[in-house]
């Protein structure tokens, strides 16, 4: 028996050894023909009903095996802490919904961030604009108050403006550059002290009491004498966009009807004299025009100058006599339309009291 025996685990019958296949494969030829893959039932009917490898063939067992085999379709729904029912195992639909909600939250957060940024920028622009407006208005307010105080110190008049007198001693104590006071019946707001310095730029940004302010002051051209004895005396003042102070309302003389109703203005001087001037020309001129000429070599030159001024006017004023002996005052301000334009109102002396 020992001699006839083969290797351990191999049948001893020679015929059986010849028909033996690989280890683990049945030796019966008929069985080998009908055998299927390893681990698959040999009964054809059983093979037809067999499921995938590792899945019970019994349908009832297959239904119960969902959780053990990781089949998402057979897993029980689970209620989460937020009350939403979800299926276990990360169902694709549940995952896409979660991703969709996450994206919506991200978009909402981005929108809120952008909206917040826009609101912050708008608030900054508003605050900056308000600051600019306040800084622009403060000089008008403070400058207007300053000139009101000067009027209270220096001016005496009744409610109708009659008996108008100027205390030049009080004015000279405030500012030694004081040379005159100018007043209109209308526009009544033009009612200011007049100064003169060696520099035509000084009082562009400095008030009568030497405070830095965009209202500036009313001042005589540095080329003129202080006593208004020149043939032509230039006086300058600002045209302001807000408030109407200084020479802003001088532009009312653009209209002939206004000039006819209010043809005169007055210059008061420290010598106690009151000079009355009648407007004979009002119009827009270039800042380099010959209307700003002050030197006249001959009487003929001066008469030609007076004619030029009349022709530059928006209208012709009747009942005004202009000769080589005429003394005039020229009031100049900006138009606030073009930087190189000026509005010039000129009056001829008609009386000295």
PyMOL commands that set and color helices and strands:
alter all, ss='L'
color gray80, all
select helices_A, chain A and resi 14-19+29-34+44-49+59-64+66-69+72-74+92-154+168-174+202-204+248-254+256-261+290-292+299-312
alter helices_A, ss='H'
color red, helices_A
select strands_A, chain A and resi 77-79+85-87+155-156+165-166+178-184+191-195+218-220+232-236+264-269+274-286+328-334+341-352
alter strands_A, ss='S'
color yellow, strands_A
deselect
rebuild
show_as cartoon
